[in-house]
């Protein structure tokens, strides 16, 4: 059996392990031989020994990092190296890949190599940055190990400079900055959020917020032709707090949120009238006697909360 083979493997190979802490791992291994965790523990033990012997299989980059001359390393290298080794031992291959890429990038930056595409674009900026905080942002671009994030941060720097200089060319943000087009209550808060999302380069979230701003103004102007609002107006609600929920639908930041909030209103009304069209919840609301375990009442309450919040 698998358990028998694992026990045999431990018995036959235990004397081959010499890394610091092997005795503790052996004790853990003995306790776990009959569990589903035994195989992963054995893998971690093998990888720790590989790190100790510098006989890492299939990852030359990690072997070179472990054998690095610390006197030539950048500040913080030891911590990054320890993290990479831990990812290898745990079998977190994707995280290990990112960690090794980050170490390679930091080494290049430490040596003065600024051939990274993001850094080349940063260095090629013709007009110096002058907005408050640009020095910290530049450092963040240089030091962020996820270069996709670094690219977004560089875009953010350019946009912050545009806002500082009054040269923003984004149609949606220009419209928001104009302010005269928007008169609904709460616009100032939405404006701040939109500018922040624009500044930080979060395109998808910015698009949703700008659509929400336009929708709120249309409703404020009396235009309720949107299909979600039209459906909202057709429905009759009688449960407590429905007026507050209606305002939430009208003030939703985007259509997806509005649809979810409207669905929640429908379900609250169904519960109020005793007509919930959900098989699982109907069982709970009719006090199905098949549920009798400890903690059922709390689980029922949570299930109802999730249903009405959808």
For each residue, the residues with C-beta under 8 A, 3 or more apart:
1: 4 5
2: 5 6
3: 6 7 33 34 38
4: 1 7 8
5: 1 2 8 9
6: 2 3 9 10 33 38 39 42
7: 3 4 10 11 33
8: 4 5 11 12
9: 5 6 12 13 42
10: 6 7 13 14 26 29 30 33 42
11: 7 8 14
12: 8 9
13: 9 10 16 17
14: 10 11 17 26
15:
16: 13 49
17: 13 14 22 25 26 45 48 49
18: 22 49 52
19: 22 48 49 51 52
20: 52
21: 24 25 48
22: 17 18 19 25 26 45 48 49
23: 26 27
24: 21 27 28
25: 17 21 22 28 29 41 44 45 48
26: 10 14 17 22 23 29 30
27: 23 24 30 31
28: 24 25 31 32 41
29: 10 25 26 32 33 38 41 42 45
30: 10 26 27 33
31: 27 28
32: 28 29 35 37 38 41
33: 3 6 7 10 29 30 38
34: 3 38
35: 32 38
36: 39
37: 32 40 41
38: 3 6 29 32 33 34 35 41 42
39: 6 36 42 43
40: 37 43 44 91
41: 25 28 29 32 37 38 44 45
42: 6 9 10 29 38 39 45 46
43: 39 40 46 47 91
44: 25 40 41 47 48 89 90 91
45: 17 22 25 29 41 42 48 49
46: 42 43 49 50
47: 43 44 50 51 56 88 89 91
48: 17 19 21 22 25 44 45 51 52 89
49: 16 17 18 19 22 45 46 52 53
50: 46 47 53 54 55 56 57
51: 19 47 48 54 56 66 85 88 89
52: 18 19 20 48 49
53: 49 50
54: 50 51 63 66 67
55: 50
56: 47 50 51 59 62 63 66 88
57: 50
58:
59: 56 62 63 88 96
60: 63 64
61: 64 65 100 104
62: 56 59 65 66 84 85 88 96 100
63: 54 56 59 60 66 67
64: 60 61 67 68
65: 61 62 68 81 84 100 103
66: 51 54 56 62 63 81 85
67: 54 63 64
68: 64 65 72 73 77 81
69: 72 73
70: 73 77 78
71:
72: 68 69
73: 68 69 70 77 78 107 110
74: 77 106 107 109 110
75:
76: 79 80 106
77: 68 70 73 74 80 81 103 106
78: 70 73 81 82
79: 76 82 83
80: 76 77 83 84 99 102 103 106
81: 65 66 68 77 78 84 85 103
82: 78 79 85 86
83: 79 80 86 87 99
84: 62 65 80 81 87 88 96 99 100 103
85: 51 62 66 81 82 88 89
86: 82 83 89 90
87: 83 84 90 92 93 95 96 99
88: 47 51 56 59 62 84 85 91 92 96
89: 44 47 48 51 85 86
90: 44 86 87
91: 40 43 44 47 88
92: 87 88 95 96
93: 87 96 97
94: 97 98
95: 87 92 98 99
96: 59 62 84 87 88 92 93 99 100
97: 93 94 100 101
98: 94 95 101 102 145 146
99: 80 83 84 87 95 96 102 103
100: 61 62 65 84 96 97 103 104
101: 97 98 104 105 145
102: 80 98 99 105 106 145 146
103: 65 77 80 81 84 99 100 106 107
104: 61 100 101 107 108
105: 101 102 108 109 116 145 147
106: 74 76 77 80 102 103 109 110 143 145
107: 73 74 103 104 110 111
108: 104 105 111 113 115 116
109: 74 105 106 112 113 114 116 119 142 143
110: 73 74 106 107
111: 107 108
112: 109
113: 108 109 116
114: 109 119 120 123
115: 108 119 120
116: 105 108 109 113 119 120 147
117: 120 121 147
118: 121 122 141 147 150 151 154
119: 109 114 115 116 122 123 141 142
120: 114 115 116 117 123 124
121: 117 118 124 125 154
122: 118 119 125 138 141 142 154 157
123: 114 119 120
124: 120 121
125: 121 122 128 129 158
126:
127: 161
128: 125
129: 125 134 137 138 157 161
130: 134 161 164
131: 134 160 161 163 164
132: 164
133: 136 137 160
134: 129 130 131 137 138 157 160 161
135: 138 139
136: 133 139 140
137: 129 133 134 140 141 153 156 157 160
138: 122 129 134 135 141 142 157
139: 135 136 142 143
140: 136 137 143 144 150 153
141: 118 119 122 137 138 144 150 153 154 157
142: 109 119 122 138 139 150
143: 106 109 139 140
144: 140 141 147 149 150 153
145: 98 101 102 105 106
146: 98 102 149 150
147: 105 116 117 118 144 150 151
148: 151 152
149: 144 146 152 153
150: 118 140 141 142 144 146 147 153 154
151: 118 147 148 154 155
152: 148 149 155 156 200 201 202
153: 137 140 141 144 149 150 156 157 201
154: 118 121 122 141 150 151 157 158
155: 151 152 158 159 201
156: 137 152 153 159 160 199 200 201
157: 122 129 134 137 138 141 153 154 160 161
158: 125 154 155 161 162
159: 155 156 162 163 168 170 198 199 201
160: 131 133 134 137 156 157 163 164 199
161: 127 129 130 131 134 157 158 164 165
162: 158 159 165 166 167 168 169
163: 131 159 160 166 168 195 198 199
164: 130 131 132 160 161
165: 161 162
166: 162 163
167: 162
168: 159 162 163 173 174 177 198
169: 162 174
170: 159 173 174 198
171: 174 175
172: 175 176 194 198 206 207 210
173: 168 170 176 177 194 195 198
174: 168 169 170 171 177 178
175: 171 172 178 181
176: 172 173 179 182 191 194 195 210 213
177: 168 173 174 191 195
178: 174 175 181
179: 176 182 187 191
180:
181: 175 178 217
182: 176 179 187 191 213 217
183: 187 217 220
184: 187 216 217 219 220
185: 220
186: 189 190 216 251
187: 179 182 183 184 190 191 213 216 217
188: 191 192
189: 186 192 193
190: 186 187 193 194 209 212 213 216 253
191: 176 177 179 182 187 188 194 195 213
192: 188 189 195 196
193: 189 190 196 197 209
194: 172 173 176 190 191 197 198 206 209 210 213
195: 163 173 176 177 191 192 198 199
196: 192 193 199 200
197: 193 194 200 202 205 206 209
198: 159 163 168 170 172 173 194 195 201 206
199: 156 159 160 163 195 196
200: 152 156 196 197
201: 152 153 155 156 159 198
202: 152 197 205 206
203: 206 207
204: 207 208
205: 197 202 208 209
206: 172 194 197 198 202 203 209 210
207: 172 203 204 210 211
208: 204 205 211 212 253 254 256
209: 190 193 194 197 205 206 212 213 253 254
210: 172 176 194 206 207 213 214
211: 207 208 214 215 254 255
212: 190 208 209 215 216 252 253 254
213: 176 182 187 190 191 194 209 210 216 217
214: 210 211 217 218
215: 211 212 218 219 226 252 255 258
216: 184 186 187 190 212 213 219 220 250 251
217: 181 182 183 184 187 213 214 220 221
218: 214 215 221 223 225 226
219: 184 215 216 222 223 224 226 229 250
220: 183 184 185 216 217
221: 217 218
222: 219
223: 218 219 226
224: 219 229 230 233
225: 218 229 230
226: 215 218 219 223 229 230
227: 230 231
228: 231 232 249 255 258 259 262
229: 219 224 225 226 232 233 249 250
230: 224 225 226 227 233 234
231: 227 228 234 235 262
232: 228 229 235 246 249 250 262 265
233: 224 229 230
234: 230 231
235: 231 232 265 266 269
236:
237: 242 245 246 265 268 269
238: 242 269 272 273
239: 242 268 269 271 272
240: 272
241: 244 245
242: 237 238 239 245 246 265 268 269
243: 246 247
244: 241 247 248
245: 237 241 242 248 249 261 264 265 268
246: 232 237 242 243 249 250 265
247: 243 244 250 251
248: 244 245 251 252 261
249: 228 229 232 245 246 252 258 261 262 265
250: 216 219 229 232 246 247
251: 186 216 247 248
252: 212 215 248 249 255 257 258 261
253: 190 208 209 212 257
254: 208 209 211 212 257 258
255: 211 215 228 252 258 259
256: 208 259 260
257: 252 253 254 260 261
258: 215 228 249 252 254 255 261 262
259: 228 255 256 262 263
260: 256 257 263 264 310
261: 245 248 249 252 257 258 264 265
262: 228 231 232 249 258 259 265 266
263: 259 260 266 267 310
264: 245 260 261 267 268 308 309 310
265: 232 235 237 242 245 246 249 261 262 268 269
266: 235 262 263 269 270
267: 263 264 270 271 276 278 307 308 310
268: 237 239 242 245 264 265 271 272 308
269: 235 237 238 239 242 265 266 272 273
270: 266 267 273 274 275 276 277
271: 239 267 268 274 276 285 304 308
272: 238 239 240 268 269
273: 238 269 270
274: 270 271
275: 270
276: 267 270 271 281 282 285 307
277: 270
278: 267 281 282 307
279: 282 283
280: 283 284 303
281: 276 278 284 285 303 304 307
282: 276 278 279 285 286
283: 279 280 286 288 290 291
284: 280 281 287 288 291 300 303 304
285: 271 276 281 282
286: 282 283
287: 284
288: 283 284 291
289: 292
290: 283
291: 283 284 288 296 300
292: 289 296
293: 296
294:
295: 298 299
296: 291 292 293 299 300
297: 300 301
298: 295 301 302
299: 295 296 302 303
300: 284 291 296 297 303 304
301: 297 298 304 305
302: 298 299 305 306
303: 280 281 284 299 300 306 307
304: 271 281 284 300 301 307 308
305: 301 302 308 309
306: 302 303 309 310
307: 267 276 278 281 303 304 310
308: 264 267 268 271 304 305
309: 264 305 306
310: 260 263 264 267 306 307
